[in-house]
Amino acid sequence: MLGLSIRGQPVPGPCVSEGWRARVATFLGREVEEQGTRTSGVLISWLREHFGKCPQDADAETVGHYCRAWILHLFACVLFPDSTGDTASWMWIHYLTNWHQAGFYSWGSAVLCFLYRQLCEACRRTSGSPSVGGCVYLLQLWMWSRLPVGRPEIMPRRPWFPSEPPRRQPTWAYIWDQVKVSHTRLDRAYLDYINEIDALTAHSVNWQPYDADDPLPFPLSFMCAMDDDIYRMVCPLICFYAVEYHLPDRVARQFGMRQIWPPQATSTSMELHNMDRKKKRKVSEWAAFHHAYIQEWDQFEENVDENNEPHTNSAYRQYQSWYQGAMRHRLRAAWTEDDYADIHSSDDEDTVYDQSTCAGRQVEAGPILDRMGRTLQSSVRDIEHIRPRVRDPEMRSFLDRLSNRLRRAAARCGCRTATTRDVHVPSLREGGVGTSSQGPSASKSIASEEVDNDDDDDDDEQRAEEIGPSQLQETPLTQPTQVVGGTRLRRPRSPYTPSTDDALGHKGKGKTRRQ
């Protein structure tokens, strides 16, 4: 997506705050006024004010300072933005001072590590105006390429710069250079996306967008596939204080491989995961502090996932049957555990869900889908429980057809699961999957050996499947919000290299608007 290198040295520090203003002045060739800084770094508005346009008659040294300012701005606004969105951290100056050495670091792994940590921190914030840091541009491109949720319409791309060498050809992200996005009201967007995500099924996902049959209409930079032999490395990603494990074995289908389950137990260390600069103020040499993880990183080429079994839909359905019984797989679950068969019709019309929907501003689709899936699943179980006692062949055939139809309908209400008997569902102790991925349940899939007269091809995505019960009974209630309006043409992003008018994007003060 970004063409960043993966091979290289990790990015663990140092992180010494004393004298950082002097280091910034040396790096940029300009003293930083007190009003242009925070304790965490230089204000982005100050960078834009003083380095937005390089003078036409600038000497080589001045051009170098403007280039450094542009790189620092790129780090602060695109690759490593923090949750404030208005400060360029002084941490990066250590790695950017030496131009020749800067290219030998694993910036790709550092960007991914920082994004993982920022997403985790954002999910745990409870303030009235929480925000997210990290390279959300990368996350957006990843989502557009794989999920039909919020995906914009692709518009004609702007011409690429002529006569560029192979290294400076566009990356895969150039597909999304110009797009027309759906306009969504911010106060209604959250539930809109939840509704769409909860309605996704496995075949709704483009698991391997880079392997499409249609060739791209433009040449790619060779950097895009330069390190493809280590995409499946199992190792810690390191970015200063943050250490996040890269575990491709848990998303094997994205690499065209069979998803093995239960996954190999890997400790992601809660203590390590909760570590940040504030909690470790006395730590300045993160390279020494994370020495063990750096040694593990240095062995990444020897720790590539060895699973070479190709993906098959039947095997993946069995994996989903296990997953839905052990993990959280819905954002919004049914609002009641009562069986609809046990609710009188008068009570059925006045459930908690109905009351909230009546008083709210939008219908939540997730709880409806979950309730439908549970009800259909219960009906299938009832049919299969009584079927062995039915002697009439015609009635047995009818029950078989009805069971398969209900099973297919249940599969459409959520993630698709297996239809075979004896799918192993490990207990919570047995399925060790790290520190933060276990759910509270171990429900089993619907057992059935009876199938329709459909094609039993191993790779037939349309085969009957079942939905497992949701694990989100404790999910807090939300206010039904959001609707999607018309469309608008997104304002073109700034060119891929600095323009002569404003090298650091739009001028002005205030927080950076990350797209």
Buried (B, 14 or more C-beta within 10 A) or exposed (E): BBBBBBBBBBBBBEBEEEEBBEBBEEBBBBEBEEEBBBEBBBBBBBBBBBBBBBEEEEEEEEEBBBBBBBBBBBBBBBBBBBEBBBBBBBBBBBBBEEEEEEEEBBBBBBBBBBBBBBBBBBEEEEEEEEBBBBBBBBBBBBBBBBBEBBBBEEBEBEEBEEEBEEEBBBBBBBBBBBBEBBEBEEEBBBBBBBBBBBBBBBEBBBBBBBEEEEEEEEEBBEBBEBBEEBBBBBBBBBBBBBBBBBBBBBEBBBBEBBBBBBBEEBEBBEEBBEBEBEEEEEBBEBBEBBEEBBEBBEEBEEBBBEBEEEBEBBBBBBBBBBBBBBBBBBBBBBBBEEEBEEBEEEEEEEBEBEEBBEEBEBEBBBBBBBBBBBBBBBBBBEBBEEBEEBEEEEEBEEBBEBBBBBBBBBBBBBBBBBBBEEBEBBEEEEBBBBBEBBBEBBBBBBBBEBBBEEEEEEEEEEBBBBBBBBBBEEBEEBBBBBEBEEEEEBEEEBEBEBEEEBBBBEEEEEEBEBE
